C-alpha cells in the first residue's frame, strides 16, 4: 500500500484517521485519498448520559442520581461531545463559585461541596449546543453525496 510516498512491507499497516466539522472544505483530491468517509452523528441520549457519568468521575464529587443524570441527558438533545464536556466543566464550577472568595486560597478540597443538579440547571442556562440544525442538514447532505457508510440521523 502506498500513501503519498509512505509504504508498508508485509503485515505492516498504516491507518490514517482524520476528523473535521468542515467536510465541505475538503477538495476532490482529499476526498479521493480518504476513501472511507463516515458521518458521526451527535451523541444520543444514553451516550450523553455516559459522557456525564465519565466526566463527573474526573471532575470530582457529585450528588447526582442516575435519574438526574438521565434528566440532564434528555435536556441536552443536540449537544455535541464537546458541548457536554463544557456543560460538565461549567457545572463543576458551581461549588467553587459558592465559596467565599476570601477563603479560596486556603480551602481544603474536603470542604468544597459536591456538584449538584442545581449546578447543572444553572450551567444549562449558559452552555448551549454549538451545532445548529442547519449544520446537521449540511453534514447529512454531504454524507449522502460523498459519504462511505450508512448513517442514522
N, C-alpha and C positions, 0 to 999 in steps of 0.2 A: 504494500500500500504506500503510495506517495502523496504527501500533502505539502505542496509548495516547498519542495526541497528536503522535507523530513522523510526518512524512510525507516521501515521496520524490517527485521530479519527473523525468519522462523515464527515462533509463537509470540513475539513481541507485538504489542498493540499500542496505538496512541488513540486516546479518546479526548476529543475537544468538546467541552460543554460551554455554551455561552447563553446569556440571558439578556433580554432587552425589553424595555417597555416602549420602545420606538421601532417596532418591526417595519413600519412603512419607510423608514430611512435606510433599510438595507438595500443596497443596489443589486442588480441582477447577478453580478459576479459573486457577491457574498452568498446570495440565495443558492446559486449553483454549487458552491463549495460546501455549504451547510445543508446537506441533503435531508436530514431529519429535522423538521421544523414543527415543534409541538406547542400548542396553546395550553398554558396552565391557567385555569380559571382561579378566581378569588376563592379563599378558603370557605368551605361550607360551615354550617353552624357547629357541628361536632368538632371540626378542625379548629375553629376559633376557640371553642371551649378548651381544647387540648393546648392551644397556644397560651391561653390564660393560665392554665394549670402549670405548664412548664415555666413560664416567666415568673409566676408568683413564687415558685420554688427558689428561683435565683434572686428575686427582688427582696425577699425577707419574709418575716412573719405576717400572716394574714388570718382573718377570721371569716373568710367567705366559705359558705357551704357549697356543696355540689350544685344544689338548686340555684343558688345565687350566681355561680359561675355560668350556669346554663342560661340564666336570665340575661346576663351581660352578653353572652354569645348571641342570643336572639336579638338583642338591641343593636348589634354591630353588623347586621347584614350589609354587604357592600364594602366592608373594611378589608384591606389587604393585610398580609402578614406584618408588613412594616407599620401599618396603622395600628394593628393590635399591640405591637411592641411599644409604640408611642403611648397608647392608652394605658398600658400597664406601668410604664415609667411615670406617666402623669399621676396615676393612682398612687404609686409608691411615694410620691412627693407629699401626699395628704398628711401622713403622720409627721413629716418634717415641718410642714407649714403650720401644724397645730402647736408646735413647740414655742416657748418663749425665746425669742431671738437672742436674748442676753445669755441664755443657758446652752445654746447650740454647741459652742466650742468645747464645753466640758461635760456634756451629757453622755451617759453610758448607753449603749445600744439596748440594754435590757429595759431602759426607761422610756424607750420610744414605743408608742402604741402600735398595734397591728394595723395592717391595711384592712379597711372595711368596705362594705358595699357602698356606703355613703361616699367614700373616696372615688369609687368607680362612677357613681352617679354624677359627681362633680366633674370628673375627668371627661365624661361623655358630653358635657356642655362645651368643652374646649377642644377635644380631638374629634375631628370629622373625617369621613372617608376621603381618600385622596384620588380615587378612581371614579370618574363620572360614568353615567350610563352611555354617554356619547363615546367615551374611550372604549368601553366594553364592546359597543357596536362596531367600532373601528377594528378592534382586535379580532372579533368574530368574522368580520368581512375579510380581513387579511388572511385569517386562518382558512377560510373557505376557498380563497384564491391560491394561497401558497403553502398552506399547512400540509403536514405529512400524516397526521393522525386524526382520529375522531375526537370529538370534544363534547363535553356536556356544558350546556350554558345555563 
